[in-house]
């Protein structure tokens, strides 16, 4: 989607491409009371999805639209021991394009806003830029999906859900619809085949219609059919081919999964996230999640967290589901993610920057000897877990391009380079 500068802006988006030049402080976005008109960011005009306004908006999403609170409760904050290193910025690697780069250079190359590296549970690197800080909340985008997928796997383990049951078994009203004939497992692994596309560079793509239905973008006059929120949209979708044949990344699957979870467990998604993760894990602060016109949480991409809590989530998974003195999710659930799914079903999706990967329960699974797996969101959001090297990387970013294929060339080899360096030089 082409960036649209605000009215009377004295520059075009092409003039502001690198991380330093697009820094929200440098550009003066939303500074002043009120900010001058040419430096205001308006949700109603879609500025929060435009470049370079997006770099401010992802750290202020809660100010631009309705959200629900994911409460951390009244318990103590869990400890993240500090063992900060000064050598990581100089770690060298070659990008997937065979270009030399350092970990420090990768921070700007990925338009990073918040970055935290844990090694054996200790913070060895933490850095912020732009308008993000240690106590700020930042959009996690599709990293949200991995939280929902983990909740679903836990519900399967606990006996509340079965992956071979049809969606219409859990939601009888969807019998005869596109999703109604898919199994829960096909939704979890995104092997449904629906008449919907997710092309961020195409303003007519299904993802933009869906974001309006989900309340992330304002409804237009012609969108009255979606005024009932994201579940009305999901119920109207048609099948396109045969479910279960191939992986196809589509956000609609996650919100369908969240719909089933909430119906079966009779609990709203923000409450689930609070009771399963935020409270027992001793998160630093409340999280937030975007909601649609009817108050339904956007499970496909609406989570807002601080970077430290994103790292806590990753560390819990690196420790087989154990964190803060308790078993948050069963170790068998984490093992299910690490095992991945059929890589042959992943290949047709064309992710050339992720060779050997598969997709399992809303997680991207590397299939490499370290059995790394990750949560990913557009514009560079990430949680990377390397269970062998005992490295967790949490990143919030506002990359100029939505698709992670634009940062994978740097990100994928940089994660492995840091893990190798920390393994060889544990400090």
N, C-alpha and C positions, 0 to 999 in steps of 0.2 A: 504494500500500500504506500503510495507516494506521500512523503511528508508534506504537510501544509502549514507554513509559518502563520502566525497570528496576523490579523489585519495590520497593515502599515509597517510590518517588520522590515528593517533596513537590510536584510540579507536573505539569500536563498539557502535552502538546506544543503546544497552542493558545496557551499562555502565552509561548512562546519562539519568536518568529517572525523577528525581524530578526537581522542578522549580529552585531551587538555583543552582544545578549543571549544568543545561542547560541554564543558563543565558547567553545571547550572549556576554556580556562584559567579563564574566568569561572565555568563550571559545575563545575569541579573533577573532570572525568572522569579516572579512572585515576591519581589523585594519591595518593601514599602507598604504603607497603610493608608489607602489601598495601593497596590502596585500600579504603575502607569499602564495604560491600555495595551501598549505594544509588548508588555512583558507579563501579561496575565495569561493564565492557562485555564481554559474552560472545558469542562466535561461536555457541556451541551453542544459545543462545536467540534468535539472529537479531538481537541488538542492533545489530550493525554496519550493518544496513540500516534501522535505525529512526532517527527524529528525536527529539532532536538529537544522539544518540550518533554518528551517521554523521559528524559534523564532526570528531570525534577519529579515528574508525576509518579514514577514507580516507587518513590520514597514517601509519597503523600497520597497514595490511592485512597486512604481512609478519609481524606478531606474532600474527595471528588465524587463520592457516591455512597450509597447505603452499605453498611457492614453490620455483621453480628459479631459478638465478643466470644472468644474461646478462652474461658477463664482458667488461670493458673492456680486458683485457690489461695489459701492462706498459709500453706506450708513453706518451709525454708527453701531457698534457691539451692539447687544442687551445685556442687563445686566443679569448676573446670580448672584443674591445676595448671599453673603457668610455668613453662620452661622455654621462654622465647629464644629463638635462634637469630643470629645476625648473618648467617651464611646462605640462607635460602635464596635470596634475590639473585645471587650469582650463579645458581645452578643452571647449567647450559643443556640445551636439547635442540634437536632439529624438528621443525614442524613437519606435518605430513607433506608439505611441498618442498621439503628438504632445505628449508631456510633456517639458519642458526638464530637462536633466540635465548634469552635468559628468563627465568621465572619472574624477575622484577619487570622486565619489558612486557611480559605476557599480561601483567595487571592492566596496563593501559591498552594493549592490543585487544583485550576482551571487554573494554569499557567497564571495568569492574567497579562496583560501588562498595561492596563489603566482601572480605575474604578471610577465612579462618581455616587453619590447618591443625589437626590433632594428630599426634603420634603417640601411640600407647596411652591414649586418654589424656595427654597433656597438650596444652596450647603451645605450639612452637612458632606460630606465625599468625598475626592478626593485623589487618590493615583496612582502612576505609578511605573513601574519596567522595568528591561531590558533596551532596547534601545528606549522605548516609553517615550514620555513626553507630556506636556500640549499643545504644538504646533505641535506635530508630526502627521503624517497621518498614519493610520493603516487600513489594509484590513478589510472590514466589512463582507466579504463573503456573505452568503445568507440573511443577514439583508437587503441587497439591494432589495430583492424580496418584502419586506414590503413597501418600498418606491414606487415601481412600482405598487403594489396592491392598495395603497392609491391613486395614480394618476388615476388608472383605475376607482375606485369607485367614485372619483370626476367627472370624465368624464361621468359616468353613471348619476350621480346627475344632471350634467349640460345639459344632453340630447344628448350628442355626441355619446354615446354607449348604447346598450341594451343587457342585460345579456342573453336573450333568443334567440338572433340572432346567426346563425352559423358563425364560423370563415370564411367560404367561402363567406359569405355575405360581409364581410369587405375586404377579400383578395381573389378575384375570382380565382386567379391563383392556389389556394390550393384546389379547388374543386376536389374531388376524391382522396385526400391524407388523411393521418391519422388524421391530425388536422382539415381538411376541414369539417368533419362531426360532430365535437364537437361544443357545444355552447360556447359563450364567458364566461358565468357563470361557466361552467364546467372547463374551462381553469383557471379562477380566483381562483376557489376553489380546483384545482388539483384533479378533479374526472374524468379526461380523462384516457383512458386505451390504452397506447401506447407501442409498441415493443421497450422498452428502460428500462434500469435499472440503479440504482444509488447506487452502492455498492463500497464505497471508499477503502475497503480492497481487492477488486478484480481488478487487473490491466487491465483486459479485459472488465470491466464494461463499459456501455454506457457513464457514466459520464466522463471517461478519454478521450474517443473519442470526446465527446462534448467540453471538455475544450481545446482540440487542435483546434477544429473548431472555438472556440470563441477567440483564440489567447492567452489564459492563459498559455498554454503549447506550445512548438514549434511543428510544423508539422513534421511528419516523411515522409519518401519517399512514404510509402504506403497510406498516407493521402491526396493525390492529389485531391480526390473527394471533400474535404472540403476546398480547397484553396479559394473558394468564400466566406468563412466566415460562421458564425453561421446560417444565414437564408437559405443557401443552404442545410445545415444539417437538419434543421427543416422541410424543404419542402420534404425531402426524407423519413421521418419516416412513418412507417406503423402502423395501429391500431392493437391492440392485443386482445381486447375483446369489451365490451360494455361501452361506455362513460356514466358517471353519476351515476354509481353504488356504487363506493367506493373511498375514498381518497387514493392516492398514491403519495408520495412526489417525484416530478420529476422536476428538474430545467428547463427543456425544456419548461414547461408551462409558466414560467415567461417571457422568451424571445419571446415566441409566443404572449403573452399579450403586451409586449413592441412593437413588430412589428405592431400589430393592432393599438395601441395608436399613434405611430409615423405616420402611414399611414393616419389615420382619422384626426388627429390634424395637420398634415403636419409640424411637429416640431420634431427635434432630441431629444432623451432622455436627454442628458446633458443640453440642453437649457430648457426643461421642468422642470427638477430638480432645475435649477437655478431660473427660473421665479416663480415657485410655492412655493418653500421652501427657497432656500439659500438667495435670495435677500430680500423678505419681512420679513423673520424671523431674519434678522440681524445676520447671522451666523458669527462665529469668523474668518473663513478663507475659501478660495476656497477649494472645494472638488475635487476629481479626480475620473474617472471611466475608467476601462480597456476597450480597444477596440480590435476588431478582425482584421484580415488581410486587411479588406476593410474599416476600420474606424467605424464599427458599435459598439455601446456601449454594454457591457456585462451586461444586465439587471438582469441576474440570480445570479450574485455574484461579480460584479466588482467594487463596490463603495469603496472609500478610504476617510476616514474622521478623524478628531480629536475627542477625546472622549467627549469634551465639546459640540460640535455641535450635536453629537449623543444624548446627554442628552437633548439639546434644542428640538430636534425632538420629543422625548418622552414626554417632558413637554407640548408641544403644544397639543398632543393627550390627556394628562391628563386634559387639560383645554378645552375639547370639541372642539378642532381645533382652539382655539384662542391663539395668541401669539404675543408679540411685538406690542401690540396695534391694532391688526387687526385679522380678521377671515381668517385663512390660508386655511382651508377646512371647509365645512359646518358641523355643529354639527351632523346633520343627518347621515353624512358619518361615523363619529366616532362611533355613536350609532350602525350603521350596523355592524361594526367590533365587538363591545362588545357583540352583540347578538349571534355571532358565527354562526355555521351551524349545520347540523344534526350530533350529536355525534356518532350515529350508523354507519355512513359512515366512521368515523375516526378509529373505533375499529379494522377493519381488517388489518390496517397498522402495528399493533403490537407495538405501543409506550407504553410499560408498565410503563415507568417513568412519563407518562403524563395522568394519569387516569382522565376521565371526559372531556378531551379536545375535541375541534373541530378545523377546519381550515377554515378560511373565508378570501377571497381576499388577500392571501399571508400572513395572520397573524395567529398565534397560540393562540387560545382563551381557557381560563381555564375552564369556566363554573362554577367557584366557587362563593361564596357569594359576594366577592369583585369585581367580573367581571374583573379579571386581564386578560391582553392579552400581547403578546410579539412578537418581531421579533427575529429570531434566525439564527445563521450562524455557519458553521462548525468550529471546534477548539475553540468554546466557545464564539463567538460574541453574544451579546444580548442587546436588549432594553426591559425592563420589566416595564409595566405600571400598577399600582394599583390605580384605580380612587377613591376608597373609602378611603384608607389610605393616598391618595395624595402623593404617593411615586413613583419615577421614578429611575430606575437603568440602567445605560449605562455601558457596559463592552466590552473592547477589550481584546482578549486573544490569546494564541498560545498553546492550550492544545495538549498534545502528541498524543491524538487520535482525529480523525476528527469528528466522530459522537457525537452529544450532549448527547446521552444516557450514555456516559462515564463520563459526568460531572453533569447530572441532579440530581443524588443522593445527591450531595452537593448543587447545585445551587437552585433547586426548594424549598427545605425547608429553605435555607438561605434567599432567597428573602422575604418569608413570615415572617421569624423571625425578619428581620430588619423592615418590615412594622409594625408588632405588637409592637416592641420595641418603634418605633417612635410615634406610636399612643398613647401608654401608658405613654411615657415620652417625650412629645413634646419639652421640653427644655425651 
